[in-house]
Amino acid sequence: MLHALSTSVPSPRQFTYPFCYDVDPLAEAASEELQHYIATTGLMSAETGCGKMFGVLVVEYKDEEGALQRGFLAAYSGLLGGRNDWQYFVPPVFDAQQPDGHFKRTEREISAINREISAIEHDPQYLQSVAQHEETMKRLQAEVEAFKVEVDAAKARRDARRKSGEPLSEEEQAEMVRESQFMKAELRRRRKAMEQAESAFHNPHATLLKSLQRKRKQMSDELQRWLFAAYRMLNAKGEERDLIDIFREYTHAMPPAGAGDCCAPKLLQYAYQHCLRPVCMAEFWWGESPASEIRHHLHYYPACRSKCLPILTHMLKGLDVAPNPLAQKRHTAEPRVLYADEYILVVDKPAGMLSVPGKADDSASVSVEEYFANNSKLKIQNSKFLKAAHRLDMDTSGLLVLARTEQAYVELQRQFASRETVKRYEAVLCGVPKHTTPHSTFRSDVPEPITQNSKFKTQNSSTQPNGCLGAISLPLIADINDRPRQRVDMEHGKPALTLYNIVEVRAADANTAVAYTTKKVDKGLTLVHLYPKTGRTHQLRVHCAHPQGLACPILGDPLYGTERADRMCLHAAELTFRHPITGEPMHFLSPSGFLL
C-alpha cells in the first residue's frame, strides 16, 4: 500500500487544508506517479459511465534502521468497478462488501422485499382495485366541491338579503338559519363519507404493500445506523469516534450516504493505523465528467464539505494544518463609483470582493456593502440604508447596483426578478466551444456582437467566424453534497437560460483530441459575451463549463475551471435598468480589458 516517492522536493511545513488548497509540489509528484499507474494499467476500464476521484497522501515514516523516509498512499472514492479491494490502493475504513457479512446479507433481504413490492405494484388485480378506488374518491371529491359551491352561493344570497335594508320576518330569519345549519351539516356528512370511503379501502394487496414498505424502511434505517457505527475514524491524537457521533456534534443529523468512503478519510485512516505521519495530500479527477457535475480530467479538487467536513475536522486533530486561505485577510482593489444620487449607487466591483457580507469562510473579505457603509472619507457614505440590489460572485468583477433607500431597493429587486434589466458579461474561456450553432429564436434579444474592437485583436486567431449567436438552457440546483457548487438537474433544477456571442478565438497550436492520459494540452482561448436571461447562482460559470453548455470553463474559475489565472476572467460589463424612483433609463458600461 505504501509506494516509494523519489523526489528532492522538500516537505511542506504544514499539512494541507483539504477544503481549499494549492497543490503542494510534493503531492503533485505523488499524483503524477498515481496518474502514470492508472494510464499504464488500464485500471479505469473497470469503471463504466464516467470518471472517478482519486487521492494521494504523502507520509513520513522511519525505516528499519531508524532513518526518516517518505512515501505515498493512494485511494479512490467509493467503489471502483463495484470493488473496494484493488491492489495499490488503501482499503476502505470499513469493508461492507463481504458477501457473507451483515451488510450484504441484510442488503439482499431488502432487495427481496423490493421485488415483492414491485410485484404487487404491477399486479393487474391490484392496479384495477386502486384505479376503481381512485375513481370513487375523485367522484366523492367532486361532489363535495360542487356542494361547497352551493353552500357559498346560498351564504352570499343570505348576506345580500340581510344587507338589502328590507325588513326580515321571523319566519324568513328562521328559514335562513335552518338553511345554513342544514347545508353545513350536509357538507360535514359528505366529507365524512369521503373519509369513510378512504379508510374502508382494505385491498389485501394494499395492506401487504404498506406492511412491506414499513418493513423496508425500518430495515434500511437500522442497517444504515449499523453501518455508520461501524466506521470508527481515528485522528492524529489517537482518538476514535464513529460517524454517528461525529455528525451528531457537527450537523445534529445522521451522516449522508457514502460518508467515510471518500479519498481523504480512507487515506488518513490507513496512515494513522500504520503509524505514518501525514505530510500533504491532493485529490484529482480522472476521466469523463458526470452528467450533472462538472469535473475535468486531471484537475485537482478540494474535499467535499457535506460528507468530509465533519469527518476531517475530527481526523485532522493533532496535525499542524495550514490555515483556511479563505479566512485570511485578502487585499483587493477598491470599488470605483460610476454613479451616485440619494437613491442608488452604481459601482465597478473588483474581483475578489464580496457583494454582500459573507458567511464564515468569507468573513475576512470586506464586502461592497460594508466598504461603502464604513468608509467615512466617501461623500456618499453614512446612508442608513445600503443594500446590493443584485449580486456578483466574489471572483467576478464589474457593474453592481446598490440601493440607498428601502423604496429603491424594492423596485430594483422587482426589476431584476421580472427580468426587465439587461446584463452583458465578458469572459475568457479555456478552449474553443464546439456548440456554436446559431439559435435565431433569440437573435432579437441580443445586441449585435462586437467583432472589430481593437482590444480583442490577437495573433494566431482562428479562421472560425466570430459573432456566433447561441443559447444554453440547463436547469441548475445546489449541489447539497458539495456546496457552494451548483449542478445540472434536468428533473429538479430551476430553469436557467444564457445567450452568448463568440467574439474572438485563439485556436490551439496543435490537434488537442487526446485520450485520457496524463498529458495536459493547450486547447486555445475564446472571448465571449454572455447574456443571462435568468439569475441562478453560478449560472454563467456552469453554463460555460458543462459539457452540454459551451464545454469550456472560464479561465481562472476556482470551482469549475481547469486553468489557473491571476483572477477569474468574468466581468459584468454592461447593465441597463430604470431608475427606481424617476423611471429614467440608466445604462452603464465597464469594459473588461480581457486579452487573449
C-alpha positions in Angstrom: 0.0 0.0 0.0 2.9 2.4 0.7 4.6 3.5 -2.5 8.1 4.9 -3.0 8.4 8.6 -3.8 11.7 9.6 -5.4 12.0 13.3 -5.4 14.1 16.0 -3.8 11.0 18.3 -3.3 11.0 19.4 0.4 8.1 18.6 2.7 5.7 21.4 3.4 5.8 23.0 6.9 2.1 22.4 7.5 -0.4 19.7 6.3 -2.8 20.6 3.5 -6.0 22.4 4.4 -8.2 20.0 2.5 -11.2 22.2 1.6 -9.2 25.0 -0.2 -5.6 24.4 -1.3 -2.9 25.0 -3.9 -1.4 21.6 -4.7 1.9 21.2 -2.9 4.7 20.2 -5.3 5.3 17.0 -3.2 1.6 16.0 -3.5 1.7 16.8 -7.2 4.7 14.5 -7.7 2.8 11.7 -5.9 -0.3 12.4 -8.1 1.8 12.1 -11.2 3.0 8.7 -10.0 -0.6 7.6 -9.5 -1.7 9.0 -12.8 1.1 7.1 -14.6 -0.1 3.9 -12.8 -3.7 4.5 -13.9 -2.7 5.2 -17.5 -0.4 2.2 -17.9 -2.5 -0.4 -16.2 -5.9 0.3 -17.8 -7.4 0.4 -14.3 -10.3 2.7 -15.3 -11.6 0.1 -17.9 -13.3 -1.5 -14.9 -15.3 1.7 -14.3 -18.3 2.3 -16.6 -20.2 5.5 -17.1 -17.9 8.3 -16.1 -14.7 9.1 -14.3 -13.5 8.8 -10.7 -11.9 10.9 -8.0 -8.5 9.7 -6.8 -6.4 10.9 -4.0 -2.8 10.7 -2.7 -1.4 11.2 0.8 2.4 11.8 1.2 3.6 10.4 4.5 6.8 10.1 6.5 8.0 7.1 8.4 11.1 5.5 9.9 12.6 2.5 8.2 14.2 -0.4 10.0 17.4 1.5 10.5 15.6 4.5 12.0 16.1 6.8 9.1 13.3 9.1 8.1 11.7 8.1 4.8 8.8 9.4 2.6 6.3 7.6 0.5 2.7 8.0 -0.6 -0.6 6.3 -0.3 -3.3 6.2 -2.9 -7.1 5.9 -2.8 -10.3 6.3 -4.9 -13.7 7.5 -3.8 -16.4 4.9 -3.2 -16.1 1.8 -5.3 -14.1 1.3 -8.4 -15.8 -1.1 -10.8 -18.0 -2.3 -8.0 -15.0 -3.3 -5.9 -13.1 -1.8 -2.9 -10.2 -4.2 -2.8 -8.0 -3.1 -5.7 -4.2 -3.6 -5.2 -2.1 -0.4 -5.0 -4.9 1.4 -3.1 -5.6 1.6 0.7 -8.6 -0.4 1.8 -11.9 1.1 2.9 -12.3 2.3 6.5 -14.9 -0.4 6.9 -15.4 -3.2 4.4 -19.2 -3.6 3.9 -18.8 -5.6 0.6 -18.1 -9.0 2.2 -20.7 -11.4 0.6 -21.4 -13.1 3.9 -21.2 -10.0 6.1 -24.1 -8.5 7.9 -24.4 -5.6 5.5 -24.6 -7.7 2.3 -26.9 -10.3 3.9 -29.3 -7.5 5.1 -29.0 -5.8 1.7 -30.1 -9.0 0.0 -33.1 -9.2 2.3 -34.1 -5.6 1.5 -33.7 -6.4 -2.2 -36.0 -9.4 -1.8 -38.6 -7.0 -0.2 -38.2 -4.6 -3.1 -39.0 -7.4 -5.5 -42.2 -8.3 -3.5 -43.2 -4.6 -3.6 -42.6 -4.3 -7.3 -44.6 -7.5 -7.9 -47.6 -6.1 -6.0 -47.3 -2.7 -7.7 -47.5 -4.4 -11.1 -50.2 -6.9 -10.3 -53.3 -6.4 -12.6 -55.8 -7.0 -9.8 -54.1 -4.5 -7.5 -53.9 -1.9 -10.3 -57.6 -2.4 -11.1 -58.6 -2.1 -7.5 -56.5 1.0 -7.0 -58.0 2.6 -10.2 -61.5 1.9 -9.0 -60.8 3.4 -5.6 -59.2 6.5 -7.1 -62.2 6.9 -9.4 -64.6 6.7 -6.4 -62.5 9.2 -4.4 -62.5 11.6 -7.4 -66.3 11.4 -7.7 -66.8 12.0 -4.0 -64.4 14.9 -4.0 -66.1 16.4 -7.0 -69.5 16.1 -5.2 -68.0 17.8 -2.1 -66.6 20.6 -4.2 -69.8 21.1 -6.1 -71.8 21.2 -2.9 -69.3 23.6 -1.4 -70.1 26.0 -4.3 -73.8 25.7 -3.4 -73.1 26.4 0.2 -71.1 29.6 -0.7 -73.7 30.7 -3.1 -76.5 30.3 -0.5 -74.5 32.2 2.1 -73.9 35.0 -0.4 -77.7 35.2 -1.0 -78.4 35.3 2.7 -75.8 38.0 3.3 -77.2 40.1 0.4 -80.7 39.8 1.8 -79.6 40.9 5.2 -77.8 43.9 3.7 -80.6 44.9 1.4 -82.2 47.1 4.1 -85.7 45.4 3.7 -87.2 44.1 6.9 -87.0 40.4 7.6 -89.9 38.4 9.1 -89.3 36.0 11.9 -90.2 33.1 9.6 -87.7 34.3 7.0 -85.0 34.6 9.5 -85.7 31.2 10.9 -85.7 29.7 7.4 -82.3 31.3 6.7 -80.9 29.8 9.9 -82.3 26.3 9.1 -80.9 26.5 5.6 -77.4 27.4 6.9 -77.5 24.7 9.5 -78.7 22.1 7.1 -76.1 22.9 4.4 -73.3 22.9 6.9 -74.4 19.5 8.3 -74.7 18.1 4.8 -71.2 19.3 3.9 -69.8 17.6 7.0 -71.7 14.4 6.1 -70.3 14.4 2.6 -66.7 15.0 3.9 -67.2 12.2 6.4 -68.4 9.9 3.6 -65.1 10.6 1.8 -63.1 9.8 4.9 -65.0 6.5 5.4 -64.5 5.5 1.8 -60.8 6.2 2.2 -60.5 4.1 5.4 -62.8 1.4 4.0 -60.3 0.6 1.2 -58.9 -2.6 2.6 -57.5 -4.2 -0.6 -55.3 -7.2 0.6 -52.6 -6.2 -1.8 -52.6 -2.6 -0.5 -52.4 -3.8 3.1 -49.5 -6.1 2.3 -47.8 -3.4 0.3 -47.9 -0.9 3.2 -46.6 -3.6 5.6 -43.7 -4.3 3.3 -42.9 -0.7 2.8 -42.8 -0.1 6.6 -40.5 -3.1 7.0 -38.2 -2.0 4.2 -37.9 1.5 5.8 -37.2 0.1 9.2 -34.6 -2.4 7.9 -32.9 0.3 5.8 -32.7 2.8 8.7 -31.3 0.1 11.1 -28.8 -1.1 8.5 -27.6 2.5 7.8 -27.2 3.2 11.5 -25.3 -0.1 11.9 -23.0 0.8 9.0 -22.3 4.3 10.3 -21.5 3.0 13.7 -19.0 0.6 12.2 -17.0 3.4 10.7 -14.7 4.3 13.6 -12.5 7.2 12.5 -9.1 7.9 14.0 -7.2 11.2 14.4 -3.6 12.1 14.9 -4.2 12.2 18.7 -5.2 8.5 18.6 -8.8 9.4 19.4 -11.6 7.3 17.8 -15.2 8.2 17.0 -17.9 6.7 14.9 -19.7 8.6 12.1 -22.9 8.9 14.0 -21.1 10.6 17.0 -19.1 12.8 14.6 -22.1 14.1 12.7 -24.3 14.4 15.8 -21.8 17.0 17.0 -21.2 18.9 13.8 -24.6 18.7 11.9 -27.0 17.4 14.5 -28.2 14.9 11.9 -27.4 11.4 10.6 -24.4 11.2 8.2 -25.2 11.3 4.4 -25.0 8.1 2.4 -21.4 7.4 1.4 -19.8 9.2 4.3 -16.4 7.8 5.1 -15.8 6.4 1.7 -14.2 9.5 0.1 -10.4 9.6 -0.6 -9.3 11.7 2.3 -10.9 9.7 5.2 -9.6 6.5 3.7 -6.0 7.8 3.3 -5.8 9.3 6.8 -7.3 6.3 8.5 -4.7 4.0 6.9 -1.9 6.3 7.8 -3.0 6.5 11.5 -3.5 2.7 11.7 0.1 2.1 10.4 1.9 4.9 12.3 2.6 7.0 9.2 2.8 10.8 9.6 0.7 12.7 7.1 2.6 15.4 5.2 0.4 16.6 2.4 -2.4 15.4 0.2 -4.3 16.1 -3.0 -7.3 14.8 -4.9 -7.8 14.8 -8.7 -10.4 13.7 -11.2 -9.7 11.1 -13.9 -11.9 10.6 -16.9 -15.2 11.9 -18.2 -17.4 14.3 -16.2 -20.6 13.1 -14.7 -23.8 14.3 -16.4 -24.8 16.6 -13.5 -21.5 17.7 -12.0 -18.5 19.4 -13.7 -15.3 17.5 -13.3 -12.3 17.9 -15.5 -9.7 15.3 -16.3 -6.5 15.6 -14.1 -7.9 18.7 -12.4 -7.4 18.9 -8.6 -10.4 19.3 -6.3 -10.9 20.0 -2.6 -12.6 17.5 -0.3 -16.4 17.7 -0.3 -18.0 19.5 2.5 -21.3 17.7 3.2 -19.6 14.3 3.8 -16.0 15.2 4.6 -16.1 18.4 6.6 -17.3 16.9 9.9 -15.2 13.8 9.4 -11.9 15.6 8.6 -12.5 18.2 11.3 -12.2 15.2 13.7 -9.4 13.3 11.8 -7.1 16.3 11.4 -7.0 17.0 15.2 -3.4 16.6 16.3 -1.9 17.7 12.9 -0.4 21.1 12.2 -2.8 22.0 9.4 -2.4 25.1 7.1 -5.0 27.8 7.8 -8.0 28.2 5.6 -7.0 30.5 2.8 -10.5 32.0 2.6 -10.2 33.0 6.2 -7.1 35.1 5.5 -7.3 38.8 5.1 -7.4 39.5 1.3 -6.5 42.8 -0.3 -8.4 43.8 -3.4 -8.7 46.9 -5.4 -11.2 49.4 -4.2 -14.6 49.6 -5.9 -15.0 52.5 -8.3 -18.1 54.7 -8.1 -19.7 55.3 -11.5 -22.9 57.0 -10.4 -24.4 58.2 -7.1 -27.5 60.0 -6.0 -29.7 59.9 -2.9 -31.4 56.7 -4.1 -28.9 54.5 -5.8 -25.2 53.8 -6.1 -23.6 52.2 -9.2 -20.1 50.8 -8.7 -17.5 48.8 -10.6 -16.7 45.9 -8.2 -13.2 44.5 -8.3 -12.6 40.7 -8.5 -12.0 39.2 -5.0 -14.5 41.4 -3.2 -17.9 40.1 -1.9 -21.1 41.9 -2.9 -22.7 41.4 0.5 -21.3 40.3 3.8 -20.2 36.7 3.6 -20.6 33.6 5.8 -17.9 32.1 8.0 -15.4 31.2 5.3 -15.6 34.6 3.7 -15.6 36.6 6.9 -12.1 38.0 6.2 -13.3 39.7 3.0 -14.9 43.1 3.1 -18.0 43.3 1.0 -19.0 46.2 -1.2 -21.9 47.0 1.2 -19.5 47.1 4.2 -16.9 49.1 2.2 -19.3 52.0 1.4 -21.1 51.8 4.7 -17.9 52.2 6.8 -15.7 54.4 4.7 -16.0 57.8 6.3 -13.9 59.5 3.6 -16.5 59.0 0.9 -19.2 61.7 0.4 -21.8 59.0 -0.3 -21.3 57.1 2.9 -23.4 57.1 6.1 -26.5 56.0 4.4 -28.8 54.5 7.0 -29.9 52.0 4.3 -27.5 50.4 1.8 -28.2 47.1 0.1 -27.0 45.5 -3.1 -30.0 45.1 -5.4 -28.3 42.1 -7.1 -25.1 40.1 -6.6 -21.9 39.2 -8.3 -19.8 36.3 -7.3 -16.7 37.3 -5.2 -14.4 36.3 -8.1 -16.5 38.2 -10.7 -15.8 41.9 -11.3 -18.0 44.6 -12.8 -21.1 46.6 -12.5 -23.1 46.4 -9.3 -26.1 48.5 -8.2 -26.8 49.3 -4.5 -30.0 50.9 -3.2 -29.8 53.6 -0.6 -33.5 53.6 0.4 -36.0 50.8 1.1 -38.2 52.1 -1.7 -35.4 52.0 -4.3 -34.3 48.5 -3.1 -37.8 47.0 -3.5 -38.2 48.5 -7.0 -34.7 47.4 -8.2 -35.3 43.9 -6.9 -38.6 43.8 -8.8 -36.9 44.8 -12.0 -34.2 42.2 -11.6 -36.7 39.5 -10.6 -39.0 40.3 -13.5 -36.0 40.3 -15.9 -36.6 43.9 -17.0 -32.9 44.6 -16.7 -30.4 43.8 -19.4 -27.0 42.4 -18.4 -23.9 41.6 -20.5 -20.8 39.8 -19.2 -17.4 39.4 -20.8 -15.5 36.2 -20.2 -12.4 34.4 -21.4 -12.9 30.6 -21.8 -10.4 27.8 -21.7 -10.8 26.2 -25.1 -12.9 26.7 -28.2 -16.6 25.9 -27.9 -17.9 23.2 -30.3 -21.6 24.0 -29.7 -21.9 27.2 -31.7 -25.0 26.5 -33.8 -27.0 29.8 -34.1 -30.3 29.9 -32.3 -32.2 32.5 -34.4 -35.1 32.4 -31.9 -33.1 34.5 -29.5 -31.4 36.8 -32.0 -33.7 39.7 -31.4 -32.9 39.6 -27.7 -29.2 40.1 -28.1 -27.2 43.1 -29.4 -25.0 42.7 -32.4 -21.7 41.1 -31.4 -18.6 43.2 -31.3 -16.1 42.0 -34.0 -13.9 45.0 -34.6 -12.9 46.1 -31.2 -9.1 46.6 -31.1 -8.8 45.3 -27.5 -9.6 41.8 -28.7 -7.4 41.6 -31.7 -4.8 38.8 -31.2 -2.3 36.9 -33.1 -2.9 33.3 -34.2 -6.7 34.0 -34.3 -8.9 31.3 -35.6 -10.5 31.5 -39.1 -13.8 30.4 -37.4 -16.4 33.2 -38.0 -16.9 35.4 -35.0 -20.2 36.6 -33.6 -21.9 33.2 -33.5 -25.1 33.6 -31.5 -26.4 30.7 -29.5 -28.3 29.8 -26.3 -27.7 27.4 -23.3 -30.6 26.1 -21.3 -29.5 23.9 -18.5 -31.6 23.8 -15.2 -29.5 24.3 -12.1 -29.7 23.2 -8.5 -27.4 23.5 -5.5 -25.1 20.5 -5.0 -26.0 19.7 -1.4 -23.0 17.3 -1.2 -20.5 19.9 -2.3 -21.7 23.5 -1.5 -21.3 26.1 -2.9 -21.1 24.3 -6.2 -24.1 24.0 -8.4 -25.0 21.1 -10.7 -27.3 20.5 -13.7 -30.5 18.6 -12.8 -33.0 18.2 -15.6 -35.7 17.0 -13.3 -35.5 19.2 -10.2 -33.3 22.1 -11.3 -34.6 25.6 -11.8 -34.7 26.8 -15.4 -31.6 28.8 -16.4 -31.1 30.4 -19.8 -27.9 32.1 -21.1 -27.4 33.6 -24.6 -23.9 34.1 -25.9 -21.8 35.6 -28.6 -18.4 34.2 -29.7 -16.4 37.4 -30.1 -12.8 36.2 -30.6 -10.9 32.9 -30.7 -7.3 32.0 -30.3 -7.0 28.5 -31.6 -4.7 25.9 -30.1 -1.4 25.4 -31.7 -1.9 21.7 -32.4 -4.5 18.9 -32.5 -5.9 18.6 -29.0 -8.1 15.5 -29.4 -6.2 13.4 -26.9 -7.2 10.4 -24.9 -7.4 10.3 -21.1 -3.7 10.3 -20.4 -1.6 12.4 -18.0 -0.8 14.9 -20.8 -2.1 18.4 -20.4 -2.6 20.3 -23.7 -3.3 23.8 -24.9 -6.9 24.0 -26.0 -6.9 27.6 -27.0 -8.8 30.6 -25.6 -12.2 32.2 -26.5 -13.6 35.6 -25.7 -17.4 35.5 -25.3 -20.2 37.9 -24.4 -22.8 36.3 -22.1 -26.4 37.5 -21.7 -28.0 35.8 -18.7 -31.8 35.7 -19.0 -32.2 34.2 -15.6 -30.2 34.8 -12.4 -29.3 31.4 -11.0 -26.3 31.0 -8.7 -23.1 30.4 -10.8 -25.2 30.2 -13.9 -22.7 31.6 -16.3 -19.8 29.6 -14.8 -21.7 26.3 -15.1 -23.2 27.0 -18.5 -19.7 27.7 -19.8 -18.0 24.7 -18.2 -20.7 22.0 -18.6 -20.3 19.5 -21.5 -23.8 20.3 -22.6 -23.1 24.0 -22.5 -20.0 25.6 -24.1 -17.8 22.8 -22.6 -15.1 25.4 -22.0 -14.8 26.7 -18.4 -14.0 30.3 -17.6 -10.3 31.0 -17.3 -9.3 31.1 -13.6 -12.6 29.7 -12.3 -11.7 28.1 -8.9 -14.8 25.9 -8.8 -15.5 24.7 -12.3 -12.3 25.6 -14.2 -9.1 23.9 -15.3 -6.6 26.6 -15.8 -5.2 28.9 -13.1 -5.0 32.7 -13.6 -4.5 35.8 -11.5 -8.3 36.1 -11.3 -11.4 34.5 -12.8 -11.9 36.1 -16.2 -15.6 37.0 -15.8 -16.7 40.6 -15.8 -20.1 42.3 -15.7 -19.5 44.8 -18.5 -22.9 46.3 -19.3 -26.1 47.0 -17.4 -29.3 48.6 -18.3 -32.2 49.3 -15.9 -34.7 52.0 -15.0 -34.1 54.4 -12.1 -36.2 53.0 -9.3 -37.6 56.5 -8.4 -37.7 58.6 -11.5 -38.1 55.7 -14.0 -35.4 57.2 -16.2 -33.5 54.6 -18.3 -30.0 54.0 -16.9 -27.2 52.5 -18.9 -23.6 51.7 -17.8 -20.6 50.3 -19.5 -17.4 48.9 -17.9 -15.1 47.1 -20.5 -13.2 44.2 -19.0 -10.0 44.7 -20.9 -9.5 41.0 -21.2 -6.9 40.0 -23.8 -6.5 36.5 -25.3 
